[in-house]
Amino acid sequence: MNSADRTTEVTSKPERRYELDWLRVLAVLLLIYFHTAAIFYRGNLGEFYVKNDVASPAMQLFITFVHQWHMPLFFLVSGSSTWFALSFRTGSEYIKERLKRLFIPFLFGTLVIVPPQVYYRLLSNPDYQASYLQFYPQFFNGIRPQGNFEWAHLWFLIYLLVFSLIALPLFLHLKKKETQAVIPKIANFLEKPGAIFLLAIPLAIIEGALRPRWPGLQNLYDDWANFCLYLLYFIYGYLLCSDSRFKQAIDKNLNVSVILAVAGMTVLLFLWGTDTVPEQGYSWEYVGYQLFRGFNSWCWVIALLGLAQRYLNFNNRLLQYASAACYPFYILHQTVVVAIGFYVVQWNTGIMEKFWIISTASLLGTIILYDLFVKRINLARFMFGLKPINSEPAISQEKASSTQ
């Protein structure tokens, strides 16, 4: 046993937090509607793989609203799952589990799941006539935007793997006997009225200092605003599960967090809806705008955590099924949305009709692919980061830590 293992106290599995499972499942489900809406979006968040000829202002606002808190919530819940995983795993066991459940699905997904999305993007150009077999070698011709190679929505998996490895020494250090008093001291301070919102300060500083230069490419090597922001949310997620007083602090500040989240979002929606967002750059106006965004994102995350603690801390058969399905669902869903969307946008019908047809068909299609193939075939389960069918059937809190 190495030194990292010796410093990691391995205990029995802690009590399950079902509200975190519900948040994870609902956040993954929301992606169907988010990425369907992206087909009708035009803005500074980038173009989707297929797009409707006519954009929708309503979809624009929906995309920017969800984008404000969705990925922060994902990474925070993932950090929470890491706390549960390290409560009964050694450091080396955790690394092996992360590589198996994150890197293998990332590699498989990049080579198999992502290329169809790029193919449909190229097919959107009427001059492109290649078959999929002719296209596939072209997938490796350079990195997007100059070339075709990319990891699409699977950027989340590689970021999460890197965060898991980077933050592991910190998490193991906090579990040492000589440093075990650090988290209780932090929890004792943040339990005071309003103190939980102080955690927004580093997040806001990251947005204000880095976002003007790095708007967000999700390419890992030149994406410092997203990298630092999501890493901090990941660490916050670990901390918030490490002491029950964090949960109490979130509950005590629920009403305030909801008010601040909604009020702040009202301001942001006004700016987005009236096209009065300051121009990107290191101006006082734009930096202030990003500071405000960073604070508002934290308010939304705290509000959603608080609401989930109050109303979603229960288990049922639907949650059990969805918890097992949400990771492969995440990997599959965007390719299904792109494939269906490519054909539906060509129909002569309204935007809302197209939206509901694409989202509903994509939801059903993704569930069918999971239930008929991924769920039942051990090789597919391995490629999608799931345990084999003959393994222990119990769904543990850490099971979906590599999802969201």
Secondary structure, DSSP 8 states (H G I E B T S, - for coil): --HHHHTS---------HHHHHHHHHHHHHHHHHHHHHTT--STT---SS--SS--HHHHHHHHHHHTTHHHHHHHHHHHHHHHHHTSS-HHHHHHHHIIIIIHHHHHIIIIISHHHHHHHHHTSTT----HHHHGGGGGSSBTTTSSB--GGGHHHHHHHHHHHHHHHHHHHHTSGGGTTHHHHHHHHHTSTTGGGGGHHHHHHHHHHHTTT------SSS-HHHHHHHHHHHHHHHHHHS-HHHHHHHHHTHHHHHHHHHHHHHHHHHHHHTT----SSS-HHHHHHHHHHHHHHHHHHHHHHHHHHHH-----HHHHHHHHHHHHHHHHHHHHHHHHHHHHTTSSS-HHHHHHHHHHHHHHHHHHHIIIIITT-HHHHHHTT---TTS-----TTTTTTT-
